[in-house]
Amino acid sequence: MPELPEVEVVRKGLEEILKKEPTLLDIELKRPDLRDPIPLKKLKTLIGQKVRKVERRAKYLLIWTDKGGMLSHLGMTGTWRVAEKGDERLHDHIYLHFSGGLRLAYRDPRRFGIFDFVAADDVAVHPRLKILGPEPLSAEFTGESLWQSLRNKQIALKVAIMDQKIVVGVGNIYASEALFAAKIKPTLPAKKLSLERANLLVKEIRRILAESIKKGGSSISDFAQTSGESGYFQNTFKVYDRAGQPCVVCKQQIKSKVMGGRNTFWCGHCQK
């Protein structure tokens, strides 16, 4: 599933494509739903409006006009691309038609994505957005704030930092990589994380997410940028998906375990 860096890379791609603020002319659905029904009637109220900006909140993309926005979640296999006439593909589910002959296509073979409407003044109370915690690259996310949010958490630290109410966008890949970089074992009870180690973990989360964004994200399944290119941060993985392989630091075998329903990877020697 695309995580925060991958979604941010797509946001930047859409921002570049839509930088001339084209007018939305039509929303064409090839099916009425993805993971959930698509509220076409509400979305159609945006027709005739210019695109003003493209934002990201957690793993959601927000394409804004003056009257509201289109919310997109890529799910497991969703991608956006410029689709010129004749470039229709299997599993294309949404076409956005803009002035100047621009057409954006949303393709999603597994259909776990989301396409929704957000009113201009509805971000704070929208059902999909109101429960979200701080952005990990924002000033709001600090070692102190993380430490405070974990003080009564019995669950494993790795599971806790993947909780979108605590901090958004730290998915499975980046949780494993950040914990390795901070030398903290993923099984540590969250409430036992010290303030000192929380500061270090936040620093590493920020660094690794920023590095992945710079490298175009991680392409380990179907993820592609709006240009169709793959990211290459996966070439720098230290622990993720490396079970049984030697640690890049101490050469001991990388361990793996399912935690919170997700495979977790760590070095039992380097991480304490």
N, C-alpha and C positions, 0 to 999 in steps of 0.2 A: 504494500500500500504506500503511495506517495506520502512522505512525511513533510514536516515544515520546510526544509530546504528545497525539496522538489516543488512544492506549491509556490514558494516564493520565486523560484526560477520561472515557473509558468506565469506568475503575476507580472514579472518584469517583461516577459515576452509579450503578453497581452497589452501591457502599458505602451510598449514600443509600437505595436501594430495599431493601437487606437489613439495614438498621441495627437492626431489631427482632429480629434473630437468628431468623428463621423456621426451622422444621424441614424438611429435604429429605424429601419423601414419595415421589417417583418420578423416574426419568430415562427419558424417552421419546425413542427415536431413530426418525427417519423414514427413515434409511438407516444402514448399518453402518459407514460410513467418511466421512472428508473427504479431506484430503491423505493421511492414513494411517488404518488401521483404528482404530476407537474401542474401547478395552478396557472394554466394558460390564460384564463380570463384576466387575472391580476397582472400577469406579465405583459399582456397586450396593452395595458394602460401606459406602458413606457414607449410604445411606438410613436415616432415623431420627435422623440427627445434626443439630444446630443449626449454622447458619452463624455462624462467629465473627468472621471478618474477610475483607476483599478486598484483596489485595496486587497489586503489579506487579513483575515482574523482567524487565528489558529490555522486549520487546514481548509478554511473556506475562502474562496475567491469572491470578491464583491465588485461587480461592474456597475458603476453609479451613473445615473442621470439626475437631473434636477428634481424629478418626480419620484425617485426611488431607485432601487437597484435589483440586479439579477444576482442571486447567490448560487455558486457552483461548488460542489464537493466532488473530487475526482474519484472517490471510492477506491477500488482496487486497480482498475485498468483504464480510467478515464484520461482522455487527452483532448486538448484544443489545438486547432491548426487553421491556417488560412486555406480555404478550399475554393479554388477557382472553378468556373463552370466546367463540368466534365470530370471533376475530381470528387465523385461520389463513391464511398467505400462501404463495404459490409460493416455493420454495427455503428454507422453514423446514426445518431438518434436526434440531434438538434442542429438546425442551421439558423444562424443569426445573420440577417441580411442588413447591410448598412449602405449608406450613400457612397458614391464613388465606385460602386461595383464590388465592394468588399463583402466577402462572406466568410464567417467563422463556422467551423464544424466541430461538434462535440461527438467523439467516438468513444464507446465504452462496451467492449465485448461482454463483460460480466454483469453490467448494469447495476453496480452497487453505488453509483454516483447519485448526486442530488442536484436538482435544479429548482430553485425556489424564488419567491418574490420577497423583497424587503422594502418596507415603506421608508421614506427618507428620515423619519423621526423614530424609527422602530428598532434601532440596533440594540439599545440597552434592554429591551423587553422581548425581542424576537426569541421564540422558543429554542431555536438552534444556537443562539449566541449568548443568551443571558446567563448561562451557567458557567461560562468559560473563565478560567483563571488568567493570570497575567501572561503577557507575551515574554518569552525567554530572552529576547534581544532588547527589551525595553528597560528603562530606568526603574520601573516598578518591581522588577524581579531582581532581588538581591539575596545574598547569603542570609541576612537577617530575616527576610520575609519567608524564605524557604524553611529555615530552621523553625520559625514560629508555627508554620503550617503543618510541620511534621511532629510536633512535640507530643501529641497524643495518638499518633498513628502506630498501630501494632504491626501493620503489614510490612513486607520487605521493601527496602528503599527503592529498588528498581521498579517495583510495581507502583509505588507512591509517585515517583517522578513522571510516570506515564499517565497519571490521573489528570485529566484536562481541567479539573476544578482547582488543582494545585498549581500547575503551570501547563500552558498549551504547547502542543507541537513537538514535545520530546518523545518521539515514537521509539519503537523497538530497537532500531539500528543505533540511534544516537544516544539512547539511554545506556546501552551496553558500551559504546565507545567512550562516552563521557565518564562513566564510572571507572573504566580502565585507566583513562588518563589521570583521574583524580586518585587512583590507587585505593578505591573503596569497593569492597565486595558487594555484589548486588543483593545478597541475602541478609545484609545487615538490617535489623529492625529499624524502621524509619525514625522512631522516637529516640534512638540511640546515636543519631548523627549529631556530632558536636557542631557548635557555631563555626569553629575554625574550619572544619571539613566541609561544612555547608558553603562557606565562602569559596573554598577551592572548587567544589563541585559546580557552583554557578559559573565560576570563571571558565571551567572546561566545557560546560554546556554551551556557553556563548561562543567560545573559540571554535569548537567543532562544528556548530551550526553555521557560523560565518564562513568557515573554510569549505564546507560542503556547498553552500550557496555559490561561492566563488568558482567551484569546480563543476557547477551545473547539476548538483545533486547526485544521488546514487541511482543508477539504472541496473537493478537486479531482477526485474521482471518486465513489465510492459511500459515503464515510465519513459516518456520522451518529452523534450522541450517543445515549445510551439513551432520551432524550426524543424522538428523531427529528429534532432540530434539527441544522443544519449549523454547523460552526465558521466563523470568518471571518478567521483569520490570513492566508489566501491573499490577502486584500486589501492586505496590507502587504509582499508579496514585493518585494525589491529587485533580485534577479537571476534567481531560479528561474523557469523557463518564460518568460523575457523575451528570448530570442535575437533579435537584430536591432533591438531597441528601445533607446532612448537610456538611458544610465546616469542614475540619479536624482541623481548627484553631478556628473559631468563631461560628461554628454550624449553621450559616445562610445557606439557600438553595443555591446550586450552580446554576448559570444561564447558559443559552445556547442561541446561536443565530447563524444563518448562515452568515458568512462573507467571501467574496471572493469565494463563492461556497462551503465552508467547514464549518462544525459544529464547533463552538467555545465555550469553557467552561471557566467560571471564577467566582470568588466570588466578589459580588458587595460591600461587606464591607471591605475585606482585600486589594483589588486592587483598586488603585486610579490613 
